[in-house]
Amino acid sequence: MDWSRPFDEPLFYRRFWRPACASAGLVGVRFHDLRHSYASLMAREGVPPYRVAKYLGHKDPSITLRVYTHLWDEDASADAARLARPSIASARTTPLHWV
């Protein structure tokens, strides 16, 4: 690429992005979708939201959480696994004492 000239977005899409997506069998994937995937993967791996926000150039981490970290919103398997742990299972048979 010639970085002495301004970035030509239509040329990039035509010459690089679309052919790469086609060869990978991806249809309808936008370049911006990479930001969503990046933020979601970082959040899934436990990177603190303020750091993900910084990497994306956001001043407010709530924007990052609301807009970009939705990829695994419906995946509750980790939560279910936490509830199935032995310490939780034994607590189910222990009576609750209210103060």
MOPE-V580934 format. One record per residue. RES is the residue in three letters. SS is DSSP state (alpha for helix, beta for strand, coil for the rest). Layout:
RES/SS  RES/SS
This chain:
MET/coil  ASP/coil  TRP/coil  SER/coil  ARG/coil  PRO/coil  PHE/coil  ASP/coil  GLU/alpha  PRO/alpha  LEU/alpha  PHE/alpha  TYR/alpha  ARG/alpha  ARG/alpha  PHE/alpha  TRP/alpha  ARG/alpha  PRO/alpha  ALA/alpha  CYS/alpha  ALA/alpha  SER/alpha  ALA/alpha  GLY/coil  LEU/coil  VAL/coil  GLY/coil  VAL/coil  ARG/coil  PHE/coil  HIS/coil  ASP/alpha  LEU/alpha  ARG/alpha  HIS/alpha  SER/alpha  TYR/alpha  ALA/alpha  SER/alpha  LEU/alpha  MET/alpha  ALA/alpha  ARG/alpha  GLU/coil  GLY/coil  VAL/coil  PRO/coil  PRO/alpha  TYR/alpha  ARG/alpha  VAL/alpha  ALA/alpha  LYS/alpha  TYR/alpha  LEU/alpha  GLY/coil  HIS/coil  LYS/coil  ASP/coil  PRO/alpha  SER/alpha  ILE/alpha  THR/alpha  LEU/alpha  ARG/alpha  VAL/alpha  TYR/coil  THR/coil  HIS/coil  LEU/coil  TRP/coil  ASP/coil  GLU/coil  ASP/coil  ALA/coil  SER/alpha  ALA/alpha  ASP/alpha  ALA/alpha  ALA/alpha  ARG/alpha  LEU/alpha  ALA/coil  ARG/coil  PRO/alpha  SER/alpha  ILE/alpha  ALA/alpha  SER/alpha  ALA/alpha  ARG/coil  THR/coil  THR/coil  PRO/coil  LEU/coil  HIS/coil  TRP/coil  VAL/coil
